[in-house]
Amino acid sequence: DVKVTQSSRYLVKRTGEKVFLECVQDMDHENMFWYRQDPGLGLRLIYFSYDVKMKEKGDIPEGYSVSREKKERFSLILESASTNQTSMYLCAGSFSLAGGEQYFGPGTRLTVT
Amino acid sequence: GDSVTQMEGPVTLSEEAFLTINCTYTATGYPSLFWYVQYPGEGLQLLLKATKADDKGSNKGFEATYRKETTSFHLEKGSVQVSDSAVYFCALSDRGGTYKYIFGTGTRLKVLA
């Protein structure tokens, strides 16, 4: 069974902490994505990666960075967590950048206090 | 720019009722269109898709037809079940050279026994 997995389902961090969210896929996807999901706003793209060590900013990259050192792993980093980064974070992978299906992980609900 | 608009929820129906969730889009090119479903506590999963005008996507009793003349991709099901309770997202993806994947804000469906 193919999967996209995320390291934590729930996470509570304090303001100012550095936070790492990990995503691992076993589908050999070239492309991986990080979204945040907020009520009434749907999914907003933070960053995506189309190859190892390659990354592109999405619609809301401010306050975030990413790392992709291996094809199967895509990490989202909150350099200094703030309360407005409390959200559901979804990782996804896909075989094509455009026109194709995205495969999502279960999400990490992050609360910053 | 490109966008996806879907009806606000929540939508509450009795079991075996007919379901329609409206989705309209604006796009400069010829996108592929998708419906994703998110069950409680899970990530999004693809429900159905259509890649060109007049295509009908179908899965698990759900259907949607790509209508270029009305720029719509409405989701329908003839008889909903309690297990269909979830959040439904309409999305488009440009098939051009650059990445573009846009999600609607989601419509929550609640089906009562």
Interface residues (C-beta under 8 A of the other chain):
Chain A: V4 F33 G40 L41 G42 L43 L45 F48 Y50 E56 L90 A92 L97 A98 G99 G100 E101 Q102 Y103 F104 G105 P106 G107
Chain B: P31 S32 F34 Y36 G41 E42 G43 L44 Q45 L46 K49 T51 F89 S93 D94 R95 G96 G97 T98 Y99 K100 Y101 F103 G104 T105 G106
